[in-house]
Amino acid sequence: MTSKAIVIGGSAGSFKVVTKIISLLPKNIGFPVFICLHRLRSIRIGFAETLGIFSTLQIVEPSDKELIEPNKIYIAPSNYHMYILQNGRIGLSVEEELNHSRPSIDMTFITASEFFKKNLLGIILSGANNDGANGLLKIKENGGLTIAQQPKECEVSVMPLSCIENNSAGKILTINEIIKNINIFISNNI
């Protein structure tokens, strides 16, 4: 199992930013990337394939108990919470919504922070509720790096502002600055 990872959360207005980020990730990144986006529950297929157009990395909606592998992007499936389990696998559940959301960014972030600890980069993008703020705080508390998208640049600024308000955002950056920080994280050997 790899020693580090990136986890990205977003909602309204984040799709374009996510496509830009994943289009610039190197094919042999050396570790996994987890993405948890709020999306329509009625659209259950084709999302990973659509994102796959923008990336050289393999993009998958994981199955329950799927082994986490490097050089893959894992997208939380529609209407499922996605957990990072302590055995290096992904867990999926249909438990109650958290922050009116399933998948819950908080759940993905919190479990990723418990597994990867200081070797995790957490990023919150544009979105319309406070899902992700508690998870980003947990990443920060576990020694990971945390970034919130610059609210002035967001289509919907509630998510990043929630992270700024609870002091979980270690950095508040534009999209281009986020990409630069991702590249620094990728190039730093842990």
C-alpha positions in Angstrom: 0.0 0.0 0.0 1.2 3.5 -0.8 2.1 5.9 2.0 0.2 9.0 0.8 -2.9 10.1 -1.1 -5.0 13.1 -2.2 -8.7 13.4 -1.3 -10.9 16.0 -3.1 -14.4 17.0 -2.2 -16.9 19.3 -3.9 -20.4 20.0 -4.9 -22.1 22.7 -7.0 -19.6 24.3 -9.3 -16.8 21.9 -8.7 -17.0 19.6 -11.7 -14.9 21.9 -14.0 -12.3 22.3 -11.4 -12.0 18.6 -10.8 -11.7 17.9 -14.6 -8.9 20.5 -14.7 -7.1 19.0 -11.7 -7.3 15.4 -13.0 -6.2 16.3 -16.5 -2.9 17.5 -15.1 -2.1 14.5 -12.8 0.8 12.4 -14.1 0.0 8.9 -15.2 2.4 7.3 -12.7 1.4 9.5 -9.7 2.5 6.7 -7.4 -0.5 6.8 -5.0 -4.3 6.9 -5.1 -6.6 9.9 -5.4 -10.1 9.9 -3.9 -12.9 12.2 -5.1 -16.2 12.7 -3.4 -18.6 14.9 -5.3 -22.3 15.6 -4.6 -24.2 14.6 -7.7 -27.6 13.5 -8.9 -28.7 10.2 -7.5 -30.6 9.3 -10.6 -27.4 9.3 -12.7 -25.7 6.0 -11.7 -23.6 5.2 -14.7 -21.3 7.1 -17.0 -19.8 9.5 -14.4 -16.4 7.8 -14.1 -16.3 7.3 -17.9 -17.0 11.0 -18.4 -14.2 12.0 -16.0 -12.0 9.4 -17.7 -11.9 11.5 -20.8 -9.9 14.1 -18.9 -7.3 11.9 -17.2 -4.5 9.5 -18.1 -5.1 7.8 -14.7 -7.7 5.0 -14.4 -10.9 6.3 -12.9 -13.2 3.9 -11.1 -16.3 3.9 -9.0 -15.1 1.2 -6.5 -16.9 -1.8 -5.3 -17.4 -2.5 -1.6 -14.1 -3.9 -0.1 -12.1 -3.1 -3.2 -8.3 -3.0 -2.6 -6.9 0.5 -2.9 -4.2 0.7 -5.6 -1.8 3.5 -6.6 -2.2 5.3 -9.9 -6.0 5.2 -9.7 -8.7 7.8 -9.0 -11.6 6.5 -6.9 -14.9 8.3 -7.4 -17.5 7.9 -4.7 -20.5 6.2 -6.4 -23.8 8.0 -6.6 -25.9 7.6 -3.4 -23.1 5.7 -1.5 -20.8 6.9 1.3 -17.2 6.0 0.5 -14.9 5.0 3.4 -11.2 4.4 3.5 -10.9 1.3 5.6 -7.9 0.6 7.9 -7.1 -2.6 5.9 -6.3 -0.6 2.8 -9.7 -1.2 1.1 -12.7 0.9 0.3 -16.0 0.5 2.1 -19.3 1.6 0.6 -22.5 2.1 2.6 -26.0 3.5 2.2 -26.2 4.7 5.8 -28.2 7.8 6.6 -27.2 11.1 4.8 -24.8 13.4 6.6 -25.1 17.1 5.9 -28.0 16.2 3.6 -25.5 14.3 1.5 -24.7 10.8 0.3 -21.9 10.5 -0.5 -20.7 12.5 2.4 -17.4 14.3 1.9 -16.9 14.4 5.7 -17.1 10.6 5.9 -14.6 10.1 3.1 -12.2 12.8 4.5 -12.4 11.5 8.1 -11.7 7.9 7.2 -8.9 8.9 4.8 -7.3 11.0 7.5 -7.4 8.1 9.9 -5.6 5.8 7.4 -3.1 8.2 5.7 -2.5 10.6 8.7 0.1 13.2 7.8 0.6 11.8 4.3 -2.8 13.1 3.0 -3.6 16.2 1.0 -7.2 17.3 1.4 -8.9 19.7 -0.9 -12.4 21.3 -0.7 -13.8 22.9 -3.8 -16.9 24.9 -4.7 -20.2 23.7 -3.0 -23.4 24.7 -1.5 -23.3 23.3 2.0 -20.8 22.7 4.8 -20.1 19.0 4.1 -16.4 18.5 4.2 -15.5 21.1 6.8 -15.3 18.6 9.6 -13.5 16.1 7.5 -10.9 18.7 6.4 -10.4 19.7 10.1 -9.7 16.0 10.9 -7.1 15.9 8.1 -5.5 19.0 9.6 -5.6 17.5 13.1 -3.9 14.3 11.9 -1.1 16.4 10.4 -2.2 16.3 6.7 -2.2 19.3 4.4 -5.5 21.1 3.8 -6.6 23.5 1.0 -9.9 25.3 0.4 -10.6 26.8 -3.0 -10.5 30.6 -3.0 -14.2 31.5 -2.3 -14.1 34.5 -4.7 -13.3 32.0 -7.5 -16.1 29.5 -6.6 -19.4 29.3 -8.3 -20.8 28.5 -4.9 -18.6 29.5 -2.0 -20.4 27.9 1.0 -18.1 24.8 1.3 -14.8 26.7 1.2 -16.2 29.4 3.5 -17.2 26.7 6.0 -13.6 25.4 6.0 -12.2 28.8 6.5 -14.7 29.5 9.4 -13.8 26.3 11.3 -10.0 26.9 10.6 -9.6 23.6 8.8 -8.1 25.2 5.6 -4.4 25.4 5.9 -4.3 27.3 2.6 -6.9 29.2 0.6 -5.9 29.0 -3.0 -7.0 29.7 -6.6 -7.4 26.7 -8.9 -3.9 27.4 -10.4 -2.4 27.6 -7.0 -4.1 24.4 -6.0 -2.6 22.6 -9.0 0.9 24.0 -8.1 0.5 22.7 -4.5 -0.6 19.3 -5.8 2.5 19.1 -7.9 4.7 19.9 -4.9 2.9 17.2 -2.9 3.4 14.7 -5.7 7.1 15.5 -6.0 7.8 15.4 -2.3 8.9 11.9 -1.2 7.6 10.8 2.1 
